[in-house]
């Protein structure tokens, strides 16, 4: 029977390899301890003239072996937990990519029917308001299909080309996606557009980062969300997303950017983590500012002229 290659992922493979290394390290300490102790005991029993210095060296080696084994055994539990979280992250990524692929296929079919409906409505001289709604459905579906394709390319490791983009335009595109939800929740969305510099970016990734921040604000805002763009004092493009919700508890301020950590019921703890990774992949930053009431997040991206290419981790 020909050999078959088991399907796996880099995260799973790394998990298994690291676990084997950790187990080997745990057993190494006790082995050193036993060997050193054996040398010491046999030397004493046989009456070897090892010399005082050598006796001390062997005794120290035995003690170090015992100590290293003890420490490594205690660390194994922490290492195993971290590796299991890495494996879970890898699995979530694979499932998400599969789901995105199925969604793209379904939306492509819907897009075809939307185009047919709009064409038929135009030929039938349908009411202008109905035509406008049909065009909106068609345009938003086409945009979503394009975003899903960009996501699939990104998750496959394909680096999207970095192109100069207007930050205000990216913010407006992201706000367009969340305004219907804001209206349903009776929230006011205020936009203050300054003059941020253009940035070299992957537009899909930056829109996704902004959308994550806006959706986070939607979940917690009581009455309004304020989005401000400007040029930061150090010449970077800055986007600030603020809400008037309960804010972030002090004990959670350092944790909210960790994967799978969430303060919202039903949240998955991935939005802020992914957003920070996108910002850093573009040479920028995402930080939680001190504010009360509510939460205020600041995204900074280097200006196009000053931006250096950043390789996305494999």
C-alpha positions, 0 to 999 in steps of 0.5 A: 500500500502506498504511503499516505501523507496525513493532513495536518497544520503547522500549528499541530506539527509544532505542538507535537514537536515541542511537546516531545522536546519538553518531555525529553527535557523533563527526563534529562534532569533526573537522568543527570541526577541519577548518574552523578549520584551513582558516580558519587556512591560508587566512588565512596564504596570503592574508596576511589581517591577522587579528591575533595574538589571532584567530590564537591563537583559531583555533588553539585552536579547531582544537585543541579540535575535534581533541581533542573528536573524539578523545575522542568517538571513544574514547567511542563504543565505550563508548556502543555497549556500553551501548546494546547492553546496554539493547537486550538488557534490553528484549528480555529484558523482552518475551520474559519478558512473553510467556512469563508470558502463556503460563504464565498461560494454561496454569496457568488450565487446570490450575487448572480441573482442580484444582478439578474434582478437589477437588470430585470427591474431596469427593463421593467421601469421599476420604481427608482427607490426599488432600483436603488435598493437592488443596486445596494444589495448587488454592490454590498454582495460584490464587496463581501465576496471580494473581502472573503476572497482577500481573507482566503488569500491572506489565510493561505499566506499570500501577501497582498500588495501594499498600495497607498490608500486614503485613511479617511476613505478606508474609515468611511468604507468600514463605517458604511458596513456598521451604520445599519446595525447602529441604527437598529441599536439606536446609536449615534455614529459621529465621524470627525475626519482630519488630515491623516497621511496616506498609508501603504497597506493591504486595504482588506486587512486594514478594513477588517481591523477597523471593522473589528474595532467598530463592532467592538464599540457597537457591542458596548456603546450606550448612546454613541460611537465617535471615530476620529482621524488625524495626523499624530504628533510623530507624523503617523496616520491615527484613527481613534474609535471611542464609545460611551460604554462601561469601559475596560476594567483595570484588571482586564486592560493588559489581557484584552489583546490576548487570544481567546480573552473576552469581556463580552458574553458570546465573544470569541476573544479574537477581534482585538488580537487580530486587529493588533496583529494587522496593525503591527504587520503594517509597522503600526500599533493598536493601543487602549487609551485611558478614557472615562467613561467608555473605551477608546482605542487608537490605531497608528499606521506609518505614513506611506513615505516613511513606511517600511515593508514588514514581513508577516510571520509565517 
